[in-house]
Amino acid sequence: MAITNVSDQSFSTETSEGVVLADFWAPWCGPCKMIAPVLEELDQEMGDKVKIVKLDVDENQETAGKYGVMSIPTLLVFKDGEVVDKAVGFQPKEALAELLTKHA
């Protein structure tokens, strides 16, 4: 699966089924740029078990506000549309894999 860019309009649809990692980010954010290749690797390794979506908080403030995103990157783990876990700031690949594995 490829990482999907989502918007305020598509966010709830894209996070409604299965385990989804939502990356709240912005193009100017250094740690967001650092975590992008980590997410790409996880996407390839976890395959169909986990879906990864990215939401640009500058362009989609409604969804960021709804979930109380104050710092980026914020990573929310959804399971069937409900938030089940959260990580804020850059996370090493192992920590993110562990976070996702316990819900997948």
N, C-alpha and C positions, 0 to 999 in steps of 0.2 A: 504494500500500500504506500501511497505517497502522502506526504504531509499536506493537509488542506488548509488554505487560507479561508477564514470565515469572516462574516460581518455581523452587525447587530441583527440583520434580517435572517441570516441562516444559522446563527449560533445554536438556538434551541433544537432545531432539526438535526444538526450535525452531532449534538451531544446527547441525544435522546435514547440511543440504543447501545448496549454493550459498555465496555470500558473505554473511556476517551480521556486523553491527556490534553488539556487546553492550555496553551502557552500564551499568556497575555504579555505583549512585547511592544516595542517601538523601534523604528529604524535608527534613531540616534543613541540608543541604549547600549553601552559597551558590554555589560554582562549578558544582554540578550544576544548579541553577536557571538559571544563565547559559547553560549549554550546551544546555538543552532546546529553545529555539527554533531553534538552529543545527541540531540533529538533525531537527527537524520540516521545515526547509527542505531538508535533504539528502534526507530521505525522499521529498519531493515531486519533487525534481529527478532523483534517481537511479532512481526508479520501480522497475521489476522487476529491475534489475541487483543491487540490494543490499537486504537485509532488515535492519531495525533493531529490536532488542529491548532492554528495560530490566529490570534486576533490582535490586530494593530490597535492599541488603545487610543492613539491620537485620532484615528478615523472612526472608532466605534466606542464612543464614551458611554453610551447607554448601557451596554452589556458590562463594561468594566465597572461602572457605578453600581449596577445591580448586584454584583458579586463582591463589592467592597474592595476592589483592587486599588491599593495605595502605593505600592512599590512594584517595579518591574525588574526582571521577569517574575511574574507570579504564575505558578503552575497549579492548576486545579485538576483533580482526578474526578471524573464523573463516572457513575455506574448507573446505567439506565435512566439518565437524566438528573440524577441527584449527586451533589458534591459529597464525595466520601473521603477525600484527602486533599492536602495542600502543601506546597513548598514555595518559599519566597527566596529570590536571589539565585545566583549560579549554584548548580548542584552537580557533583561529579556523576558520571554515567552509572556507577555502581549504586549510588543512593537512589537515583531515579528508577533504575531497573528494579530495585527492591520495593520501592513505593508502588510501582505498577504491578509487580508480580503478586503482591498480597491481595490485589483486587481482581486480577485477570483469571 
